[in-house]
């Protein structure tokens, strides 16, 4: 097998399980959305707003997971098992600390938090009730994120996939039983969906923990994990920019949600209905980002810089062609997709229009995910990605969103498309940085 074929095989071995896992979760999310959609626009919008705030936690924990992945991949490339272990446990402790903070915040002030998103009392109440229950998912999400990162870096990406299959099936079954009151249980509506999410999230974490027990030999070496110099400055140099980056990006996304929420229940419901489709498209190609992080990270760890650079552009080409194909499919399928929901005709029309706008910008979203989120970060230059995201979100996205919604008074499809043009700006800056090769470095071990 020549090098090109070997590279493609490695990409597939890493990318396909991750893509299947993400698409599976998105597919079941569509089923969940359909079930919640039977409850009406208020419930759909309320669950969507609560999910937006909870996503701040998920994004920050994922950021720590990204740093852990950078470190573990590079140290595996260096064959430095001591630093692999330390990278895992240090980042795990940080994730658990974040879980504690968000649990206290969301458990204590759900109504106040949701009051920042909407002045509609029924929608705010539905959102607060949902947020309070899903607070119980924060701890298992922390553990599952780090376990999944470790297993993927060990090129055992199929194991998190198996756990996700089991938990997704469980989540869908529980949703049906708890939302509509089957098997003799009372109908709980959106609260039932939240309880189903909590149970399935814990199952996902426990399954991955059991899998690690049989595949985590790299963590079982003795006391050496606590010995030696820990490169704190190097670690903080990666962690702090990515935390700032992901927090500000997530905050920007929540400002977008607040903009939609203040444009009315129909606009907010339509934006909620496109979430599963976005998750499917991103999920189908996020495996390339994960593959980039692991493959390029190992190349940089072993100082094979030219090969890392060539492989980076191959991954970007794969992502572009895949994103264009999926965007066309989104436009074709959008009329059929909206008909599965029991919502007003106006909401269905807005959803179709927003999906067309999404299809136009989706290729740039995917390329930024692969190039910035996977390739540039694999070298530990997380400050570059922080600058790119801050410029895109805060210099372009947020101001354009507010102008188009509240000054120009445009409808929600146009607002969404205009603020999404930030993705084009991000990609232009990312290409410049990639070509400079300044992102390529090997971590100290």
For each residue, the residues with C-beta under 8 A, 3 or more apart:
1: 5 6 9
2: 5 6
3: 6 7
4: 7 8
5: 1 2 8 9
6: 1 2 3 9 10
7: 3 4 10 11 295 311 314
8: 4 5 11 12
9: 1 5 6 12 13
10: 6 7 13 14 291 295
11: 7 8 14 15 288 291 295 315 318
12: 8 9 15 16
13: 9 10 16 17 155 157
14: 10 11 17 18 152 155 157 287 290 291 294 295
15: 11 12 18 19 287 288 290 291
16: 12 13 19 20 287
17: 13 14 20 21 157 158 160 161 287
18: 14 15 21 22 152 157 160 161 286 287 290 291
19: 15 16 22 23 283 284 285 286 287 288
20: 16 17 23 24 161 287
21: 17 18 24 25 157 160 161 164 165 283
22: 18 19 25 26 279 282 283 284 286 287
23: 19 20 26 27 280 283 284
24: 20 21 27 28 161 164 165 168
25: 21 22 28 29 164 168 279 283
26: 22 23 29 30 276 279 280 283
27: 23 24 30 31 168 276 280
28: 24 25 31 32 168 169 171 172
29: 25 26 32 33 275 276 279
30: 26 27 33 34 276 277 280
31: 27 28 34 35 172 175
32: 28 29 35 36 171 172 175 193 196
33: 29 30 36 37 44 272 273 275 276 341
34: 30 31 37 38 340 341
35: 31 32 38 175 176 179 180 193
36: 32 33 39 43 44 47 179 190 193
37: 33 34 44 273 340 341 342 343
38: 34 35 179 180 342
39: 36 42 43 44 179 189 190
40: 43 44 342 343
41: 44 45 265 266 269 343 344 347
42: 39 45 46 120 122 123 126 265
43: 36 39 40 46 47 126 189 190
44: 33 36 37 39 40 41 47 48 269 272 273 341 343
45: 41 42 48 49 118 123 126 127 261 265 268 269 272
46: 42 43 49 50 122 123 124 125 126 127 129 130 190
47: 36 43 44 50 51 126 127 130 190 193 272
48: 44 45 51 52 257 268 269 271 272 275
49: 45 46 52 53 114 117 118 123 127 257 261 268
50: 46 47 53 54 114 126 127 128 130 131 134
51: 47 48 54 55 130 275
52: 48 49 55 56 117 253 254 257
53: 49 50 56 106 113 114 117 131 254
54: 50 51 57 58 106 131 134 137
55: 51 52 58 59 250 253 254
56: 52 53 59 60 102 247 250 251 254
57: 54 60 61 98 99 102 138 141
58: 54 55 61 62 141
59: 55 56 62 63 246 247 249 250
60: 56 57 63 64 98 243 246 247 250
61: 57 58 64 65 95 98 99 141 142 145
62: 58 59 65 66 145 246
63: 59 60 66 67 242 243 245 246 247
64: 60 61 67 68 91 94 95 98 145 146 239 242 243
65: 61 62 68 69 91 95 145 146 148 149
66: 62 63 69 70 149 242 293 373 377 382
67: 63 64 70 71 91 235 238 239 242 382
68: 64 65 71 72 87 88 91 92 146 149 150
69: 65 66 72 73 149 152 153 290 293 294 297
70: 66 67 73 74 238 293 297 377 378 379 380 382 443
71: 67 68 74 75 83 84 87 91 235 238 443
72: 68 69 75 76 84 87 88 149 150 153
73: 69 70 76 77 153 293 294 297 298 301 378
74: 70 71 77 78 297 298 300 301 378 380 442 443 445
75: 71 72 78 80 81 83 84 87 301 443 445
76: 72 73 79 80 84 153 154 298 301
77: 73 74 297 298 299 300 301 302
78: 74 75 83 301 302 442 443 445
79: 76
80: 75 76 83 84 445
81: 75 84 85 218 221
82: 85 86 221 224 225 227 228
83: 71 75 78 80 86 87 445
84: 71 72 75 76 80 81 87 88 218 219
85: 81 82 88 89 218 219 221 224 225
86: 82 83 89 90 225 226 230
87: 68 71 72 75 83 84 90 91
88: 68 72 84 85 91 92 146 150 219
89: 85 86 92 93 219 225
90: 86 87 93 94 230 235
91: 64 65 67 68 71 87 88 94 95 146
92: 68 88 89 95 96 142 143 146
93: 89 90 96 97
94: 64 90 91 97 98 239
95: 61 64 65 91 92 98 99 142 143 145 146
96: 92 93 99 100 139 142 143
97: 93 94 100 101
98: 57 60 61 64 94 95 101 102 138 142
99: 57 61 95 96 102 103 138 139 141 142
100: 96 97 103 104
101: 97 98 104 105
102: 56 57 98 99 105 106 135 138
103: 99 100 106 107 135 136 138 139
104: 100 101 107 108
105: 101 102 108 109 113
106: 53 54 102 103 109 110 113 131 132 134 135 138
107: 103 104 110 132 135
108: 104 105
109: 105 106 112 113
110: 106 107 113 114 128 129 131 132 135
111: 114 115 124 125 128
112: 109 115 116
113: 53 105 106 109 110 116 117 128 131
114: 49 50 53 110 111 117 118 124 127 128 131
115: 111 112 118 119 124
116: 112 113 258
117: 49 52 53 113 114 124 127 254 257 258 261
118: 45 49 114 115 123 124 127 258 261 262 268
119: 115 124 262
120: 42 123 124 261 265
121: 124 125
122: 42 46 125 126
123: 42 45 46 49 118 120 126 127 261 265 268
124: 46 111 114 115 117 118 119 120 121 127 128
125: 46 111 121 122 128 129
126: 42 43 45 46 47 50 122 123 129 130 190
127: 45 46 47 49 50 114 117 118 123 124 130 131
128: 50 110 111 113 114 124 125 131 132
129: 46 110 125 126 132 133 190 191 194
130: 46 47 50 51 126 127 133 134 190 191 193 194
131: 50 53 54 106 110 113 114 127 128 134 135
132: 106 107 110 128 129 135
133: 129 130 136 191 194 195 197 198
134: 50 54 106 130 131 137 194 197 198
135: 102 103 106 107 110 131 132 138
136: 103 133 139 198
137: 54 134 140 141 197 198 201 202
138: 57 98 99 102 103 106 135 141 142
139: 96 99 103 136 142 143
140: 137 143 144 201 202 204 205 206
141: 57 58 61 99 137 138 144 145 201 205
142: 61 92 95 96 98 99 138 139 145 146
143: 92 95 96 139 140 146 147 205 208 209
144: 140 141 147 148 160 163 201 204 205 208
145: 61 62 64 65 95 141 142 148 149
146: 64 65 68 88 91 92 95 142 143 149 150
147: 143 144 150 151 160 205 208 209 211 212
148: 65 144 145 151 152 160 208
149: 65 66 68 69 72 145 146 152 153
150: 68 72 88 146 147 153 154 212 216 218 219
151: 147 148 154 156 157 159 160 208 211 212 215
152: 14 18 69 148 149 155 156 157 160 290 294
153: 69 72 73 76 149 150 294
154: 76 150 151 215 218
155: 13 14 152 294
156: 151 152 159 215
157: 13 14 17 18 21 151 152 160 161 290
158: 17 161 162
159: 151 156 162 163 208 211 215
160: 17 18 21 144 147 148 151 152 157 163 164 208
161: 17 18 20 21 24 157 158 164 165
162: 158 159 165 166 207 211
163: 144 159 160 166 167 204 207 208 211
164: 21 24 25 160 161 167 168 204
165: 21 24 161 162 168 169
166: 162 163 169 170 203 204 207
167: 163 164 170 171 200 201 203 204 207
168: 24 25 27 28 164 165 171 172 200
169: 28 165 166 172 173
170: 166 167 173 174 199 200 203
171: 28 32 167 168 174 175 196 197 199 200
172: 28 31 32 168 169 175 176
173: 169 170 176 177
174: 170 171 177 178 192 195 196 199 200
175: 31 32 35 171 172 178 179 192 193 196
176: 35 172 173 179 180 182
177: 173 174 180 181 182 183 185 192 196
178: 174 175 181 185 188 191 192 193 195 196
179: 35 36 38 39 175 176 187 188 189 190 192 193 196
180: 35 38 176 177 187 192
181: 177 178 185 186 187 188 192
182: 176 177 185
183: 177
184:
185: 177 178 181 182 188
186: 181
187: 179 180 181 192
188: 178 179 181 185 191 192 195
189: 39 43 179 192 193
190: 36 39 43 46 47 126 129 130 179 193 194
191: 129 130 133 178 188 194 195
192: 174 175 177 178 179 180 181 187 188 189 195 196
193: 32 35 36 47 130 175 178 179 189 190 196 197
194: 129 130 133 134 190 191 197 198
195: 133 174 178 188 191 192 198 199
196: 32 171 174 175 177 178 179 192 193 199 200
197: 133 134 137 171 193 194 200 201
198: 133 134 136 137 194 195 201 202
199: 170 171 174 195 196 202 203
200: 167 168 170 171 174 196 197 203 204
201: 137 140 141 144 167 197 198 204 205
202: 137 140 198 199 205 206
203: 166 167 170 199 200 206 207
204: 140 144 163 164 166 167 200 201 207 208
205: 140 141 143 144 147 201 202 208 209
206: 140 202 203 209 210
207: 162 163 166 167 203 204 210 211
208: 143 144 147 148 151 159 160 163 204 205 211 212
209: 143 147 205 206 212 213
210: 206 207 213 214
211: 147 151 159 162 163 207 208 214 215
212: 147 150 151 208 209 215 216 219
213: 209 210 216
214: 210 211
215: 151 154 156 159 211 212
216: 150 212 213 219 220
217: 220
218: 81 84 85 150 154 221
219: 84 85 88 89 150 212 216
220: 216 217
221: 81 82 85 218 224 225
222: 225
223: 226 227
224: 82 85 221 227 228
225: 82 85 86 89 221 222
226: 86 223
227: 82 223 224
228: 82 224
229:
230: 86 90 235
231: 234 235 443 444
232: 235 236
233: 236 237
234: 231 237 238 380 443 444
235: 67 71 90 230 231 232 238 239
236: 232 233 239 240
237: 233 234 240 241 380 382 383
238: 67 70 71 234 235 241 242 380 382
239: 64 67 94 235 236 242 243 382
240: 236 237 243 244
241: 237 238 244 245 382 383 385 386
242: 63 64 66 67 238 239 245 246 377 382 385 386
243: 60 63 64 239 240 246 247
244: 240 241 247 248 386
245: 63 241 242 248 249 382 385 386 389 390
246: 59 60 62 63 242 243 249 250
247: 56 59 60 63 243 244 250 251
248: 244 245 251 252 389 390 393 394
249: 59 245 246 252 253 389 393
250: 55 56 59 60 246 247 253 254
251: 56 247 248 254 255
252: 248 249 255 256 393 394 397 398
253: 52 55 249 250 256 257
254: 52 53 55 56 117 250 251 257 258
255: 251 252 258 259 398 401
256: 252 253 259 260 397 398 401 419
257: 48 49 52 117 253 254 260 261 268 271
258: 116 117 118 254 255 261 262
259: 255 256 262 263 401 402 405 406 415
260: 256 257 263 267 268 271 412 415
261: 45 49 117 118 120 123 257 258 267 268
262: 118 119 258 259 405
263: 259 260 267 268 405 412 415
264: 267 268
265: 41 42 45 120 123 268 269
266: 41 269 270 344 346 347 350
267: 260 261 263 264 270 271 350 412
268: 45 48 49 118 123 257 260 261 263 264 265 271 272
269: 41 44 45 48 265 266 272 273 343 347
270: 266 267 273 274 347 350 351 354 412
271: 48 257 260 267 268 274 275 354 412 416
272: 33 44 45 47 48 268 269 275
273: 33 37 44 269 270 276 338 341 343 347 351
274: 270 271 277 278 351 354 355 358
275: 29 33 48 51 271 272 278 279
276: 26 27 29 30 33 273 279 280
277: 30 274 280 281 330 337 355 358
278: 274 275 281 282 358
279: 22 25 26 29 275 276 282 283
280: 23 26 27 30 276 277 283 284
281: 277 278 284 285 323 326 327 330 362 366
282: 22 278 279 285 286 365 366 369
283: 19 21 22 23 25 26 279 280 286
284: 19 22 23 280 281 287 322 326
285: 19 281 282 288 289 319 322 323 326 366 369 370
286: 18 19 22 282 283 289 290 369
287: 14 15 16 17 18 19 20 22 284 290 291
288: 11 15 19 285 291 292 315 318 319 322 370 374
289: 285 286 292 293 369 370 373 374
290: 14 15 18 69 152 157 286 287 293 294 374
291: 10 11 14 15 18 287 288 294 295 315 374
292: 288 289 295 296 312 315 370 374 375 378
293: 66 69 70 73 289 290 296 297 373 374 375 377 378
294: 14 69 73 152 153 155 290 291 297 298 378
295: 7 10 11 14 291 292 298 299 311 315
296: 292 293 299 300 308 311 312 315 374 375 378 379
297: 69 70 73 74 77 293 294 300 301 378 379
298: 73 74 76 77 294 295 301 302
299: 77 295 296 302 304 305 307 308 311
300: 74 77 296 297 303 304 305 308 378 379 440 441 442
301: 73 74 75 76 77 78 297 298 442 443
302: 77 78 298 299 442
303: 300 442
304: 299 300 307 308
305: 299 300 308 309 437 440
306: 309 310
307: 299 304 310 311
308: 296 299 300 304 305 311 312 440
309: 305 306 312 313 437 440
310: 306 307 313 314
311: 7 295 296 299 307 308 314 315
312: 292 296 308 309 315 316 371 375 434
313: 309 310 316 317 434
314: 7 310 311 317 318
315: 11 288 291 292 295 296 311 312 318 319 370 374 375
316: 312 313 319 320 367 370 371 375
317: 313 314 320 321
318: 11 288 314 315 321 322
319: 285 288 315 316 322 323 366 367 369 370
320: 316 317 323 324 363 366 367
321: 317 318 324 325
322: 284 285 288 318 319 325 326 366
323: 281 285 319 320 326 327 362 363 365 366 367
324: 320 321 327 328 363
325: 321 322 328 329
326: 281 284 285 322 323 329 330 362
327: 281 323 324 330 331 359 360 362 363
328: 324 325 331 332 359
329: 325 326 332 333
330: 277 281 326 327 333 334 355 358 359 362
331: 327 328 334 355 356 359
332: 328 329
333: 329 330 336 337
334: 330 331 337 338 351 352 355 356
335: 338 339 352
336: 333 339 340
337: 277 333 334 340 351 355
338: 273 334 335 341 348 349 351 352
339: 335 336 348
340: 34 37 336 337
341: 33 34 37 44 273 338 347 348 351
342: 37 38 40
343: 37 40 41 44 269 273 347 348
344: 41 266 347 348
345: 348 349
346: 266 349 350
347: 41 266 269 270 273 341 343 344 350 351
348: 338 339 341 343 344 345 351 352
349: 338 345 346 352 353
350: 266 267 270 346 347 353 354 411 412 413
351: 270 273 274 334 337 338 341 347 348 354 355
352: 334 335 338 348 349 355 356
353: 349 350 356 357 411 412 413
354: 270 271 274 350 351 357 358 412 413 416
355: 274 277 330 331 334 337 351 352 358 359
356: 331 334 352 353 359 360 413
357: 353 354 360 361 413 414 416 417 420
358: 274 277 278 330 354 355 361 362 416 420
359: 327 328 330 331 355 356 362
360: 327 356 357 417
361: 357 358 364 365 417 420 421 423 424
362: 281 323 326 327 330 358 359 365 366
363: 320 323 324 327 366 367
364: 361 367 368 423 424 426 427
365: 282 323 361 362 368 369 420 423
366: 281 282 285 319 320 322 323 362 363 369 370
367: 316 319 320 323 363 364 370 371 427 430
368: 364 365 371 372 373 423 426 427 430
369: 282 285 286 289 319 365 366 372 373 374
370: 285 288 289 292 315 316 319 366 367 373 374 375
371: 312 316 367 368 374 375 376 427 430 431 434
372: 368 369 375 376 377 385 388 389 426 430
373: 66 289 293 368 369 370 377 385
374: 288 289 290 291 292 293 296 315 369 370 371 377 378
375: 292 293 296 312 315 316 370 371 372 378 434 439
376: 371 372 379 381 384 385 430 433 434 439
377: 66 70 242 293 372 373 374 380 381 382 385
378: 70 73 74 292 293 294 296 297 300 374 375
379: 70 296 297 300 376 439 440 441
380: 70 74 234 237 238 377 441 443
381: 376 377 384 385 438 439 441
382: 66 67 70 237 238 239 241 242 245 377 385 386
383: 237 241 386 387
384: 376 381 387 388 433 438 439
385: 241 242 245 372 373 376 377 381 382 388 389
386: 241 242 244 245 382 383 389 390
387: 383 384 390 391 429
388: 372 384 385 391 392 426 429 430 433
389: 245 248 249 372 385 386 392 393 426
390: 245 248 386 387 393 394 395
391: 387 388 394 395 396 425 426 429
392: 388 389 395 396 397 422 423 425 426 429
393: 248 249 252 389 390 396 397 398 422
394: 248 252 390 391 397 398 399
395: 390 391 392 399
396: 391 392 393 399 400 419 421 422 425
397: 252 256 392 393 394 400 401 419 420 422
398: 252 255 256 393 394 401 402 419
399: 394 395 396 402 403
400: 396 397 403 404 418 419 421 422
401: 255 256 259 397 398 404 405 415 418 419
402: 259 398 399 405 406 407
403: 399 400 406 407 408
404: 400 401 407 408 410 414 415 418 419
405: 259 262 263 401 402 408 409 410 415
406: 259 402 403 409
407: 402 403 404
408: 403 404 405
409: 405 406
410: 404 405 414 415 418
411: 350 353 414 415
412: 260 263 267 270 271 350 353 354 415 416
413: 350 353 354 356 357 416 417
414: 357 404 410 411 417 418
415: 259 260 263 401 404 405 410 411 412 418 419
416: 271 354 357 358 412 413 419 420
417: 357 360 361 413 414 420 421
418: 400 401 404 410 414 415 421
419: 256 396 397 398 400 401 404 415 416 422
420: 357 358 361 365 397 416 417 423
421: 361 396 400 417 418 424 425
422: 392 393 396 397 400 419 425 426
423: 361 364 365 368 392 420 426 427
424: 361 364 421 427 428
425: 391 392 396 421 422 428 429
426: 364 368 372 388 389 391 392 422 423 429 430
427: 364 367 368 371 423 424 430 431
428: 424 425 431 432
429: 387 388 391 392 425 426 432 433
430: 367 368 371 372 376 388 426 427 433 434
431: 371 427 428 434 435
432: 428 429 435 436
433: 376 384 388 429 430 436 438 439
434: 312 313 371 375 376 430 431 437 439
435: 431 432
436: 432 433 439
437: 305 309 434 440
438: 381 384 433
439: 375 376 379 381 384 433 434 436
440: 300 305 308 309 379 437
441: 300 379 380 381
442: 74 78 300 301 302 303
443: 70 71 74 75 78 231 234 301 380
444: 231 234
445: 74 75 78 80 83
